[in-house]
Amino acid sequence: MGFFKAMDISSTGLNAQRLRMNTLSANLANANTTRTEEGGPYKRRDVVFSAAPTGSPFEDFLNGTHGAQLSKVKVVDIHEDTNEPRLVFDPTHPDANGEGYVAMPNIQVMTEMVNMITATRAYEANATAVNEAKQMAVKSLEIGR
């Protein structure tokens, strides 16, 4: 049961980091978007994670993981930035206000790239954990032969 629990936990990490990478990609793609369907510039989004128990206390007791406090990743929300947009002086821009300022998204490309690298590394770590659990399961089956 331990191999499957390890794969279950890592698979939730894979799903969470994939969603985070997709969200970060959307932020980077819309770093200069000044007009959206909701009106105004694009608002930066960020994924909020939470730790969730892997099973019921009874299930943990039966599996012998009681007290280990194993947790998997749960996506709680995709938070939309509530800060005011950056104002950039560009009187020739079609979305400029009467004073010549354009409301731009609050997206720092370098910060988004660092977050993307972090999400990629976390995804790779979870993929490695799944592969290692799979290899351990295969090796344990070979022992019985």
DRENZASE-296907 format. One line per field, with one value per residue: x, y, z of N, C-alpha, C, O in turn. Coordinates in nm, 2 decimals. Example, Ala and Ser with C-alpha at 12.3 -4.5 7.8 and 13.67 -1.06 7.14 Angstrom:
2
n.x = (1.32  1.28)
n.y = (-0.57  -0.22)
n.z = (0.78  0.71)
ca.x = (1.23  1.37)
ca.y = (-0.45  -0.11)
ca.z = (0.78  0.71)
c.x = (1.32  1.29)
c.y = (-0.33  0.00)
c.z = (0.78  0.79)
o.x = (1.42  1.34)
o.y = (-0.33  0.11)
o.z = (0.85  0.80)
***
This chain:
145
n.x = (0.08  0.21  0.36  0.17  0.05  0.26  0.28  0.03  0.04  0.26  0.14  -0.06  0.10  0.22  -0.01  -0.08  0.15  0.15  -0.08  0.00  0.22  0.08  -0.08  0.12  0.23  0.02  0.02  0.26  0.22  0.03  0.15  0.16  -0.10  -0.36  -0.63  -0.91  -1.18  -1.33  -1.28  -1.03  -0.68  -0.51  -0.52  -0.29  -0.25  -0.24  -0.17  -0.31  -0.20  -0.27  -0.22  -0.35  -0.50  -0.40  -0.58  -0.85  -0.86  -0.91  -0.84  -0.57  -0.48  -0.52  -0.35  -0.11  0.01  -0.06  -0.01  0.20  0.13  0.09  0.06  -0.12  -0.11  -0.34  -0.53  -0.64  -0.74  -0.74  -0.59  -0.66  -0.48  -0.52  -0.41  -0.35  -0.33  -0.02  0.08  0.17  0.33  0.22  0.11  0.04  -0.08  -0.36  -0.53  -0.48  -0.54  -0.69  -0.48  -0.27  -0.17  -0.13  -0.30  -0.13  -0.07  0.02  0.27  0.57  0.82  1.06  1.01  0.80  0.93  1.12  0.94  0.83  1.05  1.09  0.84  0.87  1.09  0.98  0.78  0.94  1.07  0.86  0.78  1.01  0.99  0.76  0.85  1.05  0.91  0.77  0.97  1.07  0.85  0.85  1.10  1.04  0.86  1.02  1.18  1.02  1.03)
n.y = (-0.12  0.12  0.20  0.28  0.49  0.67  0.73  0.84  1.08  1.21  1.24  1.43  1.65  1.68  1.75  1.99  2.15  2.16  2.30  2.54  2.61  2.65  2.87  3.06  3.08  3.20  3.45  3.55  3.56  3.76  3.99  4.24  4.31  4.53  4.55  4.38  4.13  4.18  4.44  4.69  4.64  4.32  4.10  3.98  3.64  3.39  3.06  2.90  2.69  2.41  2.19  1.87  1.60  1.26  1.05  0.90  0.90  0.64  0.48  0.54  0.43  0.16  0.12  0.15  0.40  0.57  0.86  0.94  1.16  1.22  1.42  1.55  1.76  2.02  2.22  2.52  2.77  3.00  3.29  3.62  3.91  4.20  4.45  4.79  4.87  4.92  5.25  5.37  5.62  5.70  5.86  5.80  5.56  5.36  5.30  5.49  5.72  6.04  6.20  6.08  5.84  5.49  5.21  4.93  4.58  4.44  4.28  4.13  4.03  3.90  3.79  3.62  3.44  3.33  3.21  3.03  2.86  2.75  2.61  2.43  2.28  2.17  2.01  1.83  1.70  1.57  1.40  1.24  1.12  0.97  0.79  0.66  0.53  0.36  0.20  0.09  -0.07  -0.25  -0.38  -0.50  -0.69  -0.85  -0.97  -1.17  -1.36)
n.z = (0.00  0.05  -0.17  -0.35  -0.20  -0.19  -0.47  -0.51  -0.35  -0.47  -0.73  -0.68  -0.64  -0.89  -1.05  -0.92  -0.96  -1.24  -1.29  -1.17  -1.34  -1.58  -1.51  -1.45  -1.71  -1.84  -1.71  -1.80  -2.07  -2.09  -2.00  -2.11  -2.17  -2.20  -2.22  -2.13  -2.12  -1.89  -1.85  -1.83  -1.74  -1.77  -1.49  -1.27  -1.18  -0.93  -0.80  -0.52  -0.27  -0.05  0.23  0.24  0.42  0.35  0.37  0.55  0.91  1.00  0.78  0.76  1.00  0.94  0.73  0.86  0.87  1.06  1.26  1.11  0.96  0.68  0.39  0.11  -0.18  -0.23  -0.44  -0.36  -0.44  -0.72  -0.71  -0.77  -0.85  -0.65  -0.65  -0.75  -1.10  -1.28  -1.38  -1.69  -1.87  -2.18  -2.42  -2.68  -2.69  -2.75  -2.53  -2.35  -2.08  -2.02  -1.93  -2.05  -1.95  -1.93  -1.81  -1.69  -1.66  -1.33  -1.35  -1.30  -1.51  -1.45  -1.19  -1.24  -1.41  -1.24  -1.06  -1.24  -1.30  -1.04  -1.01  -1.22  -1.13  -0.90  -1.02  -1.16  -0.95  -0.82  -1.03  -1.05  -0.79  -0.83  -1.03  -0.89  -0.68  -0.84  -0.94  -0.71  -0.64  -0.85  -0.81  -0.56  -0.64  -0.79  -0.60  -0.50  -0.69)
ca.x = (0.00  0.30  0.40  0.05  0.03  0.36  0.25  -0.09  0.09  0.33  0.06  -0.13  0.20  0.23  -0.12  -0.08  0.25  0.11  -0.17  0.08  0.29  -0.02  -0.12  0.23  0.24  -0.09  0.06  0.37  0.16  -0.05  0.22  0.13  -0.24  -0.42  -0.77  -0.97  -1.33  -1.38  -1.25  -0.91  -0.57  -0.50  -0.48  -0.20  -0.31  -0.15  -0.23  -0.29  -0.20  -0.30  -0.19  -0.47  -0.47  -0.41  -0.69  -0.92  -0.78  -0.92  -0.76  -0.43  -0.45  -0.52  -0.23  0.01  0.06  -0.12  0.09  0.30  0.08  0.12  -0.03  -0.10  -0.14  -0.48  -0.54  -0.75  -0.79  -0.65  -0.60  -0.64  -0.42  -0.61  -0.33  -0.38  -0.24  0.09  0.05  0.28  0.31  0.23  -0.01  0.00  -0.14  -0.51  -0.59  -0.43  -0.64  -0.69  -0.35  -0.16  -0.12  -0.19  -0.30  -0.06  -0.08  0.12  0.34  0.71  0.85  1.16  0.95  0.72  1.02  1.17  0.83  0.82  1.16  1.05  0.73  0.93  1.18  0.89  0.72  1.04  1.09  0.74  0.79  1.11  0.94  0.67  0.93  1.13  0.81  0.73  1.09  1.07  0.74  0.90  1.20  0.99  0.80  1.13  1.23  0.93  1.04)
ca.y = (0.00  0.23  0.25  0.36  0.61  0.76  0.78  0.93  1.21  1.28  1.28  1.56  1.75  1.70  1.82  2.12  2.23  2.18  2.42  2.66  2.65  2.71  3.01  3.15  3.11  3.30  3.58  3.60  3.59  3.88  4.10  4.38  4.32  4.65  4.54  4.24  4.13  4.24  4.58  4.72  4.55  4.18  4.09  3.87  3.53  3.30  2.95  2.89  2.55  2.38  2.05  1.79  1.46  1.16  0.96  0.91  0.84  0.49  0.42  0.56  0.33  0.03  0.12  0.16  0.53  0.66  0.94  0.99  1.29  1.24  1.52  1.57  1.90  2.05  2.35  2.59  2.89  3.08  3.42  3.73  4.03  4.31  4.58  4.88  4.85  5.02  5.35  5.40  5.73  5.67  5.93  5.75  5.43  5.37  5.28  5.60  5.81  6.18  6.25  6.01  5.72  5.36  5.11  4.81  4.47  4.43  4.16  4.14  3.92  3.82  3.72  3.51  3.34  3.26  3.12  2.92  2.77  2.68  2.52  2.32  2.19  2.09  1.91  1.73  1.63  1.48  1.30  1.15  1.04  0.87  0.69  0.58  0.45  0.26  0.11  0.01  -0.17  -0.35  -0.45  -0.58  -0.80  -0.94  -1.04  -1.29  -1.46)
ca.z = (0.00  0.06  -0.30  -0.41  -0.13  -0.24  -0.60  -0.49  -0.30  -0.58  -0.84  -0.65  -0.66  -1.03  -1.09  -0.87  -1.03  -1.38  -1.29  -1.14  -1.46  -1.68  -1.46  -1.47  -1.85  -1.88  -1.66  -1.89  -2.20  -2.08  -1.93  -2.17  -2.21  -2.14  -2.24  -2.11  -2.13  -1.77  -1.85  -1.77  -1.78  -1.72  -1.35  -1.24  -1.11  -0.86  -0.75  -0.37  -0.24  0.09  0.26  0.27  0.46  0.24  0.38  0.67  1.02  1.01  0.67  0.80  1.10  0.88  0.65  0.94  0.86  1.17  1.32  1.01  0.91  0.54  0.33  -0.03  -0.22  -0.27  -0.49  -0.29  -0.52  -0.81  -0.66  -0.87  -0.79  -0.62  -0.65  -0.86  -1.21  -1.30  -1.48  -1.77  -1.96  -2.32  -2.47  -2.81  -2.68  -2.77  -2.40  -2.26  -2.03  -2.06  -1.90  -2.13  -1.88  -1.97  -1.70  -1.73  -1.55  -1.23  -1.37  -1.32  -1.59  -1.38  -1.08  -1.30  -1.46  -1.12  -1.02  -1.34  -1.27  -0.92  -1.04  -1.31  -1.05  -0.81  -1.10  -1.19  -0.82  -0.81  -1.14  -1.00  -0.68  -0.88  -1.09  -0.79  -0.62  -0.93  -0.95  -0.58  -0.65  -0.95  -0.74  -0.46  -0.71  -0.84  -0.49  -0.48  -0.80)
c.x = (0.09  0.34  0.29  0.03  0.13  0.33  0.13  -0.04  0.16  0.25  -0.02  -0.03  0.22  0.11  -0.12  0.03  0.22  0.02  -0.10  0.16  0.20  -0.06  0.00  0.25  0.14  -0.04  0.17  0.31  0.08  0.01  0.20  -0.01  -0.31  -0.57  -0.82  -1.12  -1.40  -1.36  -1.12  -0.80  -0.58  -0.46  -0.40  -0.27  -0.20  -0.23  -0.21  -0.31  -0.23  -0.26  -0.33  -0.43  -0.49  -0.52  -0.76  -0.84  -0.79  -0.84  -0.61  -0.39  -0.44  -0.39  -0.10  0.08  0.01  0.00  0.19  0.26  0.12  0.01  -0.01  -0.14  -0.28  -0.47  -0.66  -0.82  -0.69  -0.68  -0.57  -0.58  -0.52  -0.54  -0.37  -0.28  -0.13  0.05  0.18  0.25  0.33  0.11  -0.05  -0.07  -0.29  -0.59  -0.55  -0.55  -0.62  -0.55  -0.23  -0.11  -0.20  -0.18  -0.24  -0.08  0.04  0.20  0.49  0.76  0.96  1.11  0.87  0.81  1.09  1.07  0.81  0.93  1.14  0.95  0.78  1.01  1.09  0.82  0.82  1.07  0.98  0.74  0.90  1.07  0.84  0.75  1.00  1.03  0.78  0.85  1.10  0.96  0.78  1.00  1.15  0.91  0.90  1.18  1.15  0.95  1.14)
c.y = (0.13  0.29  0.33  0.49  0.72  0.82  0.87  1.07  1.28  1.32  1.41  1.67  1.78  1.78  1.97  2.21  2.25  2.30  2.55  2.71  2.71  2.85  3.11  3.18  3.21  3.44  3.63  3.64  3.72  3.99  4.24  4.39  4.43  4.64  4.40  4.25  4.19  4.39  4.60  4.62  4.41  4.19  3.96  3.76  3.44  3.18  2.93  2.74  2.53  2.23  1.99  1.65  1.36  1.06  0.98  0.86  0.69  0.42  0.43  0.46  0.19  0.01  0.13  0.30  0.63  0.73  0.99  1.13  1.31  1.33  1.52  1.72  1.91  2.20  2.42  2.70  2.93  3.23  3.52  3.85  4.14  4.45  4.66  4.86  4.96  5.12  5.39  5.52  5.70  5.73  5.88  5.62  5.45  5.36  5.39  5.68  5.95  6.25  6.18  5.89  5.60  5.27  4.98  4.71  4.48  4.30  4.19  4.02  3.83  3.74  3.60  3.40  3.26  3.16  3.00  2.81  2.68  2.57  2.40  2.22  2.11  1.98  1.80  1.64  1.53  1.37  1.20  1.06  0.94  0.75  0.60  0.49  0.33  0.16  0.03  -0.10  -0.28  -0.44  -0.54  -0.70  -0.90  -1.02  -1.17  -1.39  -1.57)
c.z = (0.00  -0.07  -0.36  -0.34  -0.17  -0.38  -0.60  -0.45  -0.41  -0.70  -0.81  -0.67  -0.80  -1.09  -1.05  -0.94  -1.17  -1.39  -1.27  -1.27  -1.57  -1.64  -1.48  -1.62  -1.90  -1.83  -1.76  -2.02  -2.20  -2.01  -1.99  -2.22  -2.13  -2.14  -2.22  -2.12  -2.01  -1.76  -1.78  -1.80  -1.72  -1.57  -1.33  -1.15  -1.04  -0.80  -0.60  -0.34  -0.09  0.11  0.30  0.32  0.35  0.25  0.52  0.78  1.03  0.90  0.70  0.90  1.04  0.80  0.73  0.92  0.96  1.24  1.23  0.95  0.77  0.48  0.18  -0.06  -0.27  -0.32  -0.43  -0.37  -0.62  -0.78  -0.76  -0.80  -0.77  -0.62  -0.77  -0.97  -1.22  -1.40  -1.55  -1.86  -2.10  -2.39  -2.61  -2.81  -2.69  -2.63  -2.30  -2.21  -2.07  -2.03  -1.97  -2.06  -1.92  -1.84  -1.75  -1.62  -1.46  -1.24  -1.39  -1.39  -1.52  -1.27  -1.14  -1.36  -1.35  -1.07  -1.11  -1.32  -1.15  -0.94  -1.13  -1.22  -0.95  -0.89  -1.13  -1.06  -0.80  -0.91  -1.10  -0.89  -0.73  -0.95  -0.99  -0.71  -0.71  -0.94  -0.82  -0.58  -0.74  -0.88  -0.63  -0.52  -0.76  -0.73  -0.47  -0.59  -0.77)
o.x = (0.04  0.35  0.31  -0.01  0.10  0.35  0.12  -0.09  0.14  0.27  -0.05  -0.07  0.23  0.14  -0.15  0.00  0.26  0.03  -0.13  0.16  0.24  -0.07  -0.03  0.29  0.17  -0.07  0.17  0.36  0.07  -0.05  0.22  -0.04  -0.32  -0.64  -0.77  -1.18  -1.50  -1.42  -1.09  -0.82  -0.66  -0.37  -0.45  -0.35  -0.09  -0.34  -0.09  -0.41  -0.21  -0.27  -0.40  -0.34  -0.57  -0.56  -0.72  -0.75  -0.69  -0.77  -0.54  -0.28  -0.34  -0.34  0.01  0.19  0.03  0.09  0.27  0.35  0.18  -0.10  0.10  -0.18  -0.33  -0.42  -0.78  -0.94  -0.57  -0.79  -0.47  -0.64  -0.59  -0.60  -0.42  -0.17  -0.14  -0.02  0.28  0.14  0.45  0.01  -0.16  -0.12  -0.35  -0.70  -0.57  -0.64  -0.53  -0.51  -0.12  -0.01  -0.32  -0.08  -0.30  -0.09  0.15  0.20  0.53  0.76  0.95  1.14  0.88  0.78  1.10  1.10  0.78  0.90  1.16  0.96  0.74  1.00  1.12  0.80  0.78  1.09  1.00  0.71  0.88  1.09  0.84  0.72  1.01  1.07  0.76  0.82  1.13  0.99  0.76  1.00  1.19  0.91  0.88  1.24  1.21  0.89  1.17)
o.y = (0.23  0.41  0.44  0.59  0.84  0.94  0.97  1.17  1.40  1.42  1.49  1.78  1.90  1.87  2.06  2.32  2.35  2.38  2.65  2.83  2.80  2.94  3.22  3.29  3.30  3.54  3.75  3.74  3.79  4.08  4.33  4.48  4.43  4.73  4.31  4.36  4.25  4.45  4.54  4.53  4.39  4.26  3.86  3.80  3.43  3.20  2.95  2.68  2.62  2.15  2.04  1.60  1.38  1.00  1.07  0.78  0.62  0.32  0.34  0.40  0.12  -0.10  0.11  0.31  0.75  0.67  1.08  1.20  1.42  1.33  1.50  1.79  1.83  2.28  2.37  2.71  2.90  3.28  3.51  3.89  4.18  4.55  4.61  4.82  5.07  5.09  5.42  5.52  5.67  5.66  5.90  5.57  5.54  5.41  5.38  5.71  5.98  6.34  6.22  5.83  5.60  5.25  4.91  4.74  4.52  4.22  4.27  3.91  3.71  3.62  3.49  3.29  3.14  3.05  2.89  2.69  2.56  2.46  2.29  2.10  1.99  1.87  1.68  1.52  1.42  1.26  1.08  0.94  0.82  0.64  0.48  0.37  0.22  0.03  -0.09  -0.21  -0.40  -0.56  -0.65  -0.81  -1.02  -1.13  -1.28  -1.50  -1.66)
o.z = (-0.05  -0.09  -0.42  -0.40  -0.19  -0.41  -0.67  -0.50  -0.43  -0.76  -0.90  -0.71  -0.84  -1.16  -1.12  -0.97  -1.23  -1.48  -1.33  -1.30  -1.64  -1.73  -1.53  -1.66  -1.98  -1.90  -1.79  -2.08  -2.31  -1.96  -1.91  -2.30  -2.01  -2.08  -2.29  -2.13  -2.02  -1.68  -1.68  -1.89  -1.63  -1.54  -1.37  -1.06  -1.10  -0.75  -0.55  -0.38  -0.01  0.01  0.38  0.26  0.26  0.15  0.59  0.76  1.06  0.92  0.67  0.90  1.07  0.79  0.67  0.96  0.95  1.28  1.27  0.90  0.74  0.52  0.13  0.03  -0.35  -0.25  -0.45  -0.38  -0.61  -0.81  -0.84  -0.69  -0.86  -0.59  -0.87  -0.95  -1.16  -1.50  -1.49  -1.92  -2.14  -2.41  -2.65  -2.91  -2.63  -2.63  -2.18  -2.28  -2.15  -2.10  -1.95  -2.11  -1.94  -1.78  -1.84  -1.51  -1.49  -1.15  -1.48  -1.33  -1.52  -1.25  -1.08  -1.34  -1.36  -1.03  -1.07  -1.33  -1.14  -0.89  -1.10  -1.24  -0.93  -0.84  -1.12  -1.08  -0.76  -0.88  -1.12  -0.88  -0.68  -0.93  -1.01  -0.69  -0.66  -0.95  -0.83  -0.54  -0.71  -0.89  -0.62  -0.46  -0.76  -0.75  -0.44  -0.57  -0.85)
***
